[in-house]
């Protein structure tokens, strides 16, 4: 079975990002016998779309976000399924749009971990007031209108003795719809 042209190019970009030079032999070995009848490791992703008190725009729909993250052939879910040999499956739910009590100027001139933490806490409180609890998800991916933050996104992993919390932020609506930033930040 031949690969589609976008898969070959994407694979080269991933290998280059990992420091693997052109012409190198790379073997993909399924984890835990994936592909041999065992179930994949399923990671649940909450996609939270939020906007701000000073920018209530909704640059894409929740349905577009669902397709971008879970169902498109170039989605992060498809990418991780492909590169893991079927050992990793991403599933989840899209929530939003919600308006959080924060400003688009909070990240100027650069976003900080403190800014991300405030946005995360504020979004979780807003969702909790709506009866939505994100604690059952392995990852939370935040999408927002384009803000003048430096860069396309950031991921934060916080671990305690028993669990790790994975959060990813995409600061640019066009990059959210472009697959690659979401794939990178979820990784």
C-alpha positions as CSV (number, residue, x, y, z in Angstrom):
1,X,0.0,0.0,0.0
2,X,1.5,3.3,-1.1
3,X,1.7,6.4,1.1
4,X,0.0,9.6,0.3
5,X,2.4,12.4,-0.6
6,X,1.5,14.4,2.6
7,X,2.4,11.4,4.8
8,X,5.9,11.1,3.3
9,X,6.6,14.8,3.8
10,X,5.2,14.8,7.3
11,X,7.3,11.8,8.2
12,X,10.5,13.6,7.0
13,X,9.6,16.7,9.0
14,X,9.1,14.6,12.1
15,X,12.3,12.8,11.7
16,X,14.2,16.0,11.1
17,X,12.7,17.5,14.2
18,X,14.0,14.4,16.1
19,X,17.4,14.9,14.6
20,X,17.3,11.9,12.3
21,X,19.2,12.8,9.1
22,X,18.1,12.0,5.5
23,X,18.8,8.5,4.4
24,X,18.8,7.1,7.9
25,X,17.1,3.7,8.5
26,X,14.3,4.1,11.0
27,X,12.3,1.1,12.3
28,X,8.9,1.6,13.8
29,X,8.2,-1.1,16.2
30,X,4.6,-1.3,17.6
31,X,4.5,-0.9,21.4
32,X,2.9,-3.6,23.5
33,X,2.2,-5.7,20.5
34,X,0.0,-3.2,18.9
35,X,-1.2,-4.4,15.5
36,X,-1.1,-8.0,16.8
37,X,-4.6,-7.9,18.2
38,X,-4.1,-6.0,21.4
39,X,-6.0,-2.9,22.2
40,X,-4.3,0.5,21.8
41,X,-3.5,2.8,24.7
42,X,-6.3,5.3,24.6
43,X,-5.6,8.9,25.7
44,X,-8.6,11.1,26.3
45,X,-8.3,14.7,25.0
46,X,-10.5,17.6,26.1
47,X,-10.5,20.3,23.5
48,X,-11.6,23.5,25.2
49,X,-12.3,26.5,22.9
50,X,-12.3,29.8,24.8
51,X,-12.3,33.4,24.0
52,X,-11.9,36.6,26.2
53,X,-13.9,39.3,27.8
54,X,-12.3,41.7,25.2
55,X,-12.5,39.3,22.2
56,X,-15.6,37.1,22.0
57,X,-14.9,36.0,18.4
58,X,-15.3,32.4,17.4
59,X,-12.9,31.9,14.5
60,X,-13.9,28.3,13.9
61,X,-16.6,26.0,15.0
62,X,-16.5,23.2,17.6
63,X,-17.2,20.8,14.7
64,X,-14.2,22.1,12.8
65,X,-12.1,21.6,16.0
66,X,-13.4,18.0,16.3
67,X,-12.4,17.2,12.8
68,X,-9.0,18.9,13.1
69,X,-8.0,17.0,16.3
70,X,-9.7,13.7,15.9
71,X,-11.1,12.8,12.5
72,X,-9.2,14.4,9.6
73,X,-6.6,12.3,7.8
74,X,-3.9,14.7,9.0
75,X,-5.3,15.1,12.5
76,X,-3.1,14.5,15.6
77,X,-5.2,11.4,16.3
78,X,-4.4,10.0,12.8
79,X,-0.7,11.0,13.2
80,X,-0.2,9.3,16.6
81,X,-2.1,6.2,15.4
82,X,0.2,6.0,12.3
83,X,3.5,6.6,14.0
84,X,2.7,4.3,16.9
85,X,1.7,1.4,14.6
86,X,-1.8,1.6,16.1
87,X,-0.6,1.5,19.7
88,X,-1.9,5.0,20.6
89,X,-5.5,6.2,20.1
90,X,-6.7,9.7,20.8
91,X,-10.3,10.2,21.6
92,X,-12.1,13.0,23.3
93,X,-14.7,15.8,23.4
94,X,-14.7,19.4,22.2
95,X,-16.1,22.0,24.7
96,X,-16.8,25.6,23.8
97,X,-16.9,28.3,22.9
98,X,-16.7,29.7,26.4
99,X,-15.7,33.2,27.4
100,X,-13.2,33.4,30.2
101,X,-12.6,36.4,32.5
102,X,-9.2,37.3,31.0
103,X,-7.9,39.6,28.4
104,X,-6.1,39.1,25.1
105,X,-3.4,41.4,26.3
106,X,-2.4,39.1,29.2
107,X,0.3,37.5,27.1
108,X,2.0,40.6,25.8
109,X,4.7,40.8,24.8
110,X,5.2,37.1,25.4
111,X,3.0,34.4,27.0
112,X,4.3,33.1,30.3
113,X,3.6,29.9,32.2
114,X,1.7,32.1,34.7
115,X,-0.5,33.4,31.9
116,X,-1.2,29.9,30.8
117,X,-2.0,28.8,34.3
118,X,-4.5,31.7,34.8
119,X,-6.2,30.8,31.5
120,X,-6.3,27.1,32.4
121,X,-7.7,27.8,35.9
122,X,-10.3,30.4,34.6
123,X,-11.4,28.0,31.8
124,X,-11.8,25.1,34.3
125,X,-13.8,27.3,36.7
126,X,-16.1,28.5,33.8
127,X,-16.6,24.9,32.7
128,X,-17.2,23.7,36.3
129,X,-19.9,26.3,36.7
130,X,-21.5,24.6,33.6
131,X,-21.2,21.2,35.3
132,X,-18.2,20.1,33.2
133,X,-15.3,18.4,34.9
134,X,-12.0,17.9,33.0
135,X,-10.4,15.5,35.5
136,X,-11.3,12.4,33.5
137,X,-9.1,13.6,30.5
138,X,-5.4,12.8,30.0
139,X,-4.8,16.0,28.0
140,X,-6.5,19.4,27.7
141,X,-5.9,21.2,24.4
142,X,-6.9,24.9,24.5
143,X,-7.9,26.8,21.3
144,X,-8.6,30.5,21.2
145,X,-8.9,33.4,18.8
146,X,-5.6,34.6,17.6
147,X,-3.8,36.7,20.3
148,X,-0.6,38.6,19.9
149,X,1.4,36.0,21.9
150,X,4.8,35.1,20.6
151,X,4.9,31.6,19.1
152,X,2.2,29.2,18.0
153,X,1.6,27.3,21.2
154,X,3.0,25.8,24.4
155,X,2.6,22.6,26.3
156,X,2.9,22.2,30.0
157,X,3.2,18.9,31.9
158,X,2.7,19.0,35.6
159,X,3.3,15.7,37.6
160,X,2.5,14.8,41.2
161,X,3.4,11.4,42.7
162,X,0.5,9.7,41.2
163,X,-0.6,11.6,38.1
164,X,0.5,14.0,35.4
165,X,-1.6,16.8,34.0
166,X,-1.0,17.6,30.3
167,X,-2.1,21.0,29.0
168,X,-1.5,22.5,25.6
169,X,-2.3,26.0,24.4
170,X,-2.5,27.1,20.8
171,X,-2.3,30.9,20.5
172,X,-3.3,31.3,16.9
173,X,-6.6,30.2,15.4
174,X,-5.1,29.6,12.0
175,X,-2.5,27.3,13.5
176,X,-5.1,25.4,15.4
177,X,-6.7,24.6,12.1
178,X,-3.4,23.6,10.6
179,X,-2.9,20.3,12.5
180,X,0.9,20.6,13.1
181,X,0.9,22.8,16.2
182,X,-1.7,20.7,17.9
183,X,0.2,17.5,17.0
184,X,3.4,19.0,18.3
185,X,1.9,20.4,21.6
186,X,0.1,17.1,22.3
187,X,3.4,15.3,21.9
